[in-house]
Amino acid sequence: VVFAGVTAIDFFLALAVFAVGLALLWGERRSPVLAMVGIVVPAGVFFLFDLAFRIRFPRGLLTSLWYG
């Protein structure tokens, strides 16, 4: 439910919420690790699709900054 709500704001932020939520469900409780997962995983997915595959994400709050 949270993922769907955040997707309306920005898909990149929704990926971060999903990554952190999944890590929490898998039992991770260390805040620095959760923060790293919330930043590294979405950034990796975003840059993989944008730079390597040349597939653009839907525009949102943060992706509009990147795409200009």
C-alpha positions as CSV (number, residue, x, y, z in Angstrom):
1,V,0.0,0.0,0.0
2,V,2.8,2.4,0.9
3,F,4.7,1.5,-2.3
4,A,1.6,2.3,-4.4
5,G,1.1,5.6,-2.6
6,V,4.8,6.7,-3.0
7,T,4.8,5.7,-6.7
8,A,2.4,8.6,-7.3
9,I,5.1,11.0,-6.0
10,D,8.1,9.4,-7.6
11,F,9.0,5.9,-8.8
12,F,12.6,6.2,-7.5
13,L,11.4,6.9,-4.0
14,A,9.0,4.0,-4.3
15,L,11.9,1.7,-5.1
16,A,13.7,2.9,-2.0
17,V,10.6,2.2,0.2
18,F,10.3,-1.2,-1.4
19,A,14.0,-2.1,-0.8
20,V,13.9,-1.0,2.8
21,G,10.6,-2.8,3.4
22,L,11.9,-6.0,1.9
23,A,15.1,-5.8,4.0
24,L,13.0,-5.3,7.1
25,L,10.9,-8.3,6.2
26,W,14.0,-10.4,5.8
27,G,15.0,-9.5,9.3
28,E,17.5,-6.7,8.9
29,R,17.3,-4.2,11.8
30,R,20.5,-2.2,11.6
31,S,19.7,1.3,10.6
32,P,23.0,2.0,8.6
33,V,22.4,-1.1,6.6
34,L,18.8,-0.2,5.9
35,A,19.8,3.3,4.9
36,M,22.5,1.9,2.5
37,V,19.9,-0.5,1.0
38,G,17.5,2.4,0.6
39,I,20.0,4.4,-1.3
40,V,22.2,1.9,-3.2
41,V,19.6,-0.5,-4.5
42,P,17.3,2.1,-6.1
43,A,20.2,4.2,-7.4
44,G,21.7,1.0,-9.0
45,V,18.4,0.0,-10.6
46,F,17.8,3.6,-11.8
47,F,21.3,4.0,-13.4
48,L,21.2,0.5,-14.8
49,F,18.0,1.1,-16.7
50,D,18.8,4.8,-17.5
51,L,22.4,4.5,-18.7
52,A,22.8,0.9,-19.7
53,F,19.4,0.0,-21.1
54,R,18.4,3.6,-22.1
55,I,15.0,3.1,-20.5
56,R,13.6,6.2,-18.8
57,F,11.6,6.0,-15.6
58,P,8.4,8.0,-15.3
59,R,8.9,11.6,-14.2
60,G,8.5,12.4,-10.6
61,L,9.9,14.5,-7.8
62,L,13.6,13.2,-8.0
63,T,13.6,11.8,-11.6
64,S,12.7,15.2,-13.0
65,L,15.8,16.6,-11.4
66,W,17.9,14.0,-13.2
67,Y,16.2,14.3,-16.6
68,G,16.1,18.1,-16.5
